[in-house]
């Protein structure tokens, strides 16, 4: 029995269609048939803000200081940054080096502080003596704001972005804001998932910003995705059917409707999973690792994720599955590509441009960052610091375990902290 929830309406559709969407080869056509027979099944209702406590209040509830700052990108997106300026036990604010932490697809700054202080990376960094800044990409719960676009208008312009814009605008803007406020000349960077994708692509646009990063930590690095096992890969394989079911993904904002969620759960979830996981699009897209799943944390996770994304951002990865290359998003017309990319057209991102010193951390059971793709990425990154290439030994370590795995503190964060210390004591850029 699958552990996922069907709404009454989608249940009626499934009953009417019979044994539908249980085969990856025919599921795309099943979705098209569902829409043709039940057009209103395509409608997606706007979600409520789901988190019961915002990031800064969660931090304070654990006895840590918290600040919220805002940065406006050159194209008008207003991004929230959450700061833990010092620790609870290590509370001296003086002489702290700065670290900037960037979340991945469908996530937010809350990822790093939902766990207990002994397990959450944000708290661990603060106790280790760092001034901690947690970023938020455009379109998520905390950065759902713009100088003139309305995020509640699906086709109004707010959601016309992918991680191209995050690379070009979001990461550089946040880093410059952090350095401005702290008065520092440099910082260390930690990124997970799309936090690594946009970071690597940023070097195509902003080498001046990249030069201010002493060491970058890439948790589950995602550049090449030709071997991903995520349903994003299945979506990429729909080919000409994709346009027909695009509305199931959400127009502008990525809000997969109930019928699509039921289909993906049927195709990609299996028996025995913790109840509720297969109702959450983040777990369906990124996978799960039952031995590392902290079930006491699950309710909190569900209240904060998915935190928001644009449909083109997800489709950008789907395009890369098809091409098996690292490149910008094809908006489908010369006019749109010119509007987004300029006269030079769709950019190809070269990992040889990533001259920042990096440390790499990856797992063996990652749906988005397969070990085959990660090893290809590693082979092309020109400046991995010696001894800072880490494969997690836990054999089923998955994409989201880097955030909430029971043993993330020992399997990943201990190495991160050790590498950070090394590159403060000795400049790894030399």
Secondary structure, 3 states (H helix, E strand, C coil): CCCCCCCHHHHHHHHHHCCCCCCCCCHHHHHHHHHHHCHHHHCCCCCCCCCCCCHHHHHHHCCCCCEEEEEECCCCEEEEEEEECCCCCCCCCCCCEEEEEECCCCCCHHHHCCCCCCCCHHHHHHHCCEEEEECCCCCCCCCCCECCCCCCCCCCCCCCCCHHHHHHHHHHHHHHHHHHHHCCCCEEEEEECHHHHHHHHHCCCCHHHHCCEEEEEEECCCCCCCCCCCHHHHHHCCCCHHHHHHHHHCCCECCCCHHHHHHHHHHHCCCCCCCCHHHCHHHHHHCCCHHHCCHHHHHHHHHHCCCCCEHHHHHHHHHHHHHCCCECCCCCCHHHHHHHHCCCCCCECCHHHCCCCEEEEECCCCCCCCHHHHHHHHHHCCCEEEEEEEECCCCCCCCCHHHHCCCHHHHHHHHHHHHHHHHHHCCCCC
